[in-house]
Amino acid sequence: MFQITFIGTSGGVPSVDRGQPAIALKYENQLLLWDCGEGTQRQMMKYRVGYGSIDAIFITHPHLDHYLGLFGLLETLKLSSASPRPLSLYVPSELAENFERYSFIKTSKLRSGVLYKTKDFAVSAFRVKHVKNSFGFIFAENDKVRFYEEKAHSLGLKGPMFKEIQKKGSIKTPSGLVRLEDITYPQPGRKIVYTGDCSPDQNLIDAASGADLLIHEATFDSSLKEEAKERFHSTLDDAIEVAKRAKVKRLILTHISPRYSDQVALETTAKSLFSMATVASDGLNISL
């Protein structure tokens, strides 16, 4: 199971319809949170994403709209249990000291490269063009070994023999010695990229290359391109250009300025430029 829930999708300030930035990723038994804007805790309740089960939180950059919700969330976790479950927190270096009083948290400073790793996936960070210490994140699932089942069965494999050959690399059958590589193929793992707040650049395009899903900020429309450039943000057109150049399979636009109340119009424009584009709304849930 792999589900992504958009907890908050507004840019800068909240609106009636959009909360502050936060994205939850549920992969098997792991729950990750990318950004934690003000109100994230309540939004997670609303969209039935169990905040008490979070394993790791990653904050893209030191702007309040992306991390202010941490304080309420952590206080609730502290008050709700005598021994809260351990939680890994990754924040820009200037924020790290703010969370020392929470004994159940392991706080690490953001850096480029792999931050968090399990047997099934890794989360890494890459620098983006915004304010100092701004990062984007990559969720990279490990490649999986898949069987050519018809071929394997024809060579005599059945039942527990499939586990045995994965463990040993080869196995004897009535047909002779069968090697794992003769009956399997690699299935590439899924790749999800989140830009945080950013201006487009080559480093971002390289990081997003070939992604199954790119989650890109789109604070402004094309009429405000100069303002976006001055504030190191992206327009809808910028995000789509990145998606095209990086050859991603799917694009979801978020961090939408409250000035844009007509989501249908935004999405119509986005899809006219990139057919696999979607404008996120709070509560959007997708399965991969």
Secondary structure, DSSP 8 states (H G I E B T S, - for coil): -EEEEEEE-BSSS--SS--SSEEEEEETTEEEEE---TTHHHHHHHTT--GGG--EEE--SS-HHHHTHHHHHHHHHHHH-SS---EEEEE-GGGGGGGTT-TTEEEEE--SEEEEE-SSEEEEEEE-BSSTT-EEEEEEE--EEEE-HHHHHHTT--TTHHHHHHHHSEEEETTEEEEHHHHEEEE---EEEE--S-B--HHHHHHHTT-SEEEEE--B-GGGHHHHHHTT--BHHHHHHHHHHHT-S-EEEE-B-TT---HHHHHHHHHHH-TTEEE--TT-EEE-
